[in-house]
Amino acid sequence: MLDHPLTIDQIRTFMDKQRGRKVTLTVNHSKKKKTINKGTIAEIYPHHFVLALDKSSAIRKASYTYADLLTKTVELEFQGQDRVS
């Protein structure tokens, strides 16, 4: 999907089609610090999306912007597919 730079509108459209899919989300805080969460894409909004996290997480939901995906601050890996960043 992301062989070339995309716009935020294209990312939003793609994410809307992925609603309900299980993902592994990696947040790149810095070179040495990353947070990995697993969950399901629960809700899609005009400027952000919400991930319903698995029960093993202390937090139930987390939201991220489409710009996070565009800037590769957040990377998504869909079950059975390649990584999306």
N, C-alpha and C positions, 0 to 999 in steps of 0.2 A: 504494500500500500504506500509506503513512504519512501519511494525511490527518489523523489524530487521534493523540493519545498512545497508545502501546502499552505493554504490560507486557513484562518480560524473557522470560516464558514464551511470549508470542506471537511475539517476535522470534526466540527459539530455534527454535520450530516452523517459522517462515518460512525461516530459514537452513538447517534440515535439509532442506527441500524444494529448496533451491538448490544442494545439494552437487554438485560437479563442474562448475559453471558458471564461465565466465571473467568476471572482474570487474576494474575499476579501483578501487583503494582509496586514498582521500585521508585522511591523518592531519593534523588541525589542531592543531599544536603551540602556536601563538599567532596573533595577528592577521596577522603578516607571514610566518610560517614554516609551510610545509606540506610534507609528504612524500607523493609519489604512487608507488604500486606497482601493478604488474599481475600477475595470477596467477589461480589457480583455488581455489575453496573446497574444501579437501582433507578436513578432519576436523571433526566437530561433537562437542563435549563439553558436559556440563551447565552449565558456567560460562563457556566460551570456545569460539572456533572458530579453526581453523588455515587460513591461506592459503599455498598452495604458490606461491612467486613464480616469475616467468619467469626464464629463464636470464640475462637481461641484468642482473639484480640480483646484488649481492655476497652477499646472504643468501638461503638456499634456502627457509626457512619463517618465517612470522611469525604470532603468535597475538594475538588481540584478544578482549575481553570483549563480551558483549551489552550491558552498561552503556555501553560506548564508543559503540555505535550509538544507544542511547537518549539519551545526553547530547550527541550530534552531535560527539563528539571524532573519530569515524571516519565517513566517508561512503563508501558503496559505489555504484558505477555498473555495472550489469550490461550486457553487450554487447547492443546493440539495445534497451535500455530506459532509463528515466529513472533519476535518481540516488536512492539510498536513504540516508537519514541518520537 
